[in-house]
Amino acid sequence: MGEKDKKYGVIGTTIFHIAVLLLLIFFGLTTLPQEEEGILVNFGDTVLGQGEVEPKPSQAPAVEQQKTPPPPPVEKTPEPVVTKPEVEEVVVTQDNEEAPEISAAEKKKKKEEQERLEKERKEREEQERIEREKEEERKRIEAEKEAKRQKELAEKRAREEAERKKREEQERQAAEARNRVTGAFSGKGTGDTSSEGETGGSGNQGYVTGDPNSRNRSGSGLGNSGNGFDLKGRSLVGSLPKPQHNSNKEGIVVIKIVVDRNGNVTSAEFQMKGSNTQDRELIDNAKAAARRAKFNADKAANAYAQGTITYHFQLD
């Protein structure tokens, strides 16, 4: 044999022994199960005996074991065949199988009940909020109405007080005007002096039918058909416009005028002083005529000069 054959023999022997060893490990080297041991019984040759000391074998009485004859065979009687009535099969279902469905239904019902209660709570809170806002809005409106009523009442009282004072002032001025006119027509003045005029000497220069407020000392006292003006430092251009007079009313109306540097009347308002009537028609006619008046231009004069125009309304 060559060296190569020896090598193969050693390898094959090694593989064989390893395979045998593995077979013994997995299948041959198993532990046998230990059988259960019985109860150790005293030595003897019969089932009968008495005493605590074991006798010698020669002294033990030979007693033949009584053989118990076998019992006679018992004939078996066939059992009667009992026919059982057919019983309807009752299928019993388990309650616990439906338990999951019932539990889910109860949970769903409970959830719906909670959602309903929550919805009712929110609706109730919303309704309370709306009612509260309505009450606040009502109180606000009532407060505004009360404030407006108080304001209107205060304004009304202020207007009434202003009108009362205005009437009192008008009555006072009318009384003064009546007194002055009466004194002028009767030849009596209202001042404390004994003389008035520009010519010197004593006396009241003017005319008995003239205007006590006029500064014109000469003339008939009636001006142009019973009319006259008083504007210091300025002269009338043309004639004084006549007011319209188509009624059967009489009286003296004094109009306070404002004249610019060009001689135009820029303002005409009724003046209680010097007037002896407050008739609205006569006053409106006098104001309209006064606005048409034209005076001389004076660039060196004040921007606005104040004066009066007096109209005597008389029946023809």
Secondary structure as UniProt FT lines:
FT   HELIX           3..23
FT   HELIX           24..28
FT   TURN            57..59
FT   HELIX           95..185
FT   TURN            186..187
FT   STRAND          195..196
FT   STRAND          203..204
FT   TURN            208..209
FT   TURN            212..213
FT   TURN            224..225
FT   STRAND          227..230
FT   TURN            232..233
FT   STRAND          251..260
FT   TURN            261..262
FT   STRAND          264..271
FT   TURN            273..274
FT   HELIX           280..291
FT   STRAND          294..295
FT   TURN            299..300
FT   STRAND          304..313
//
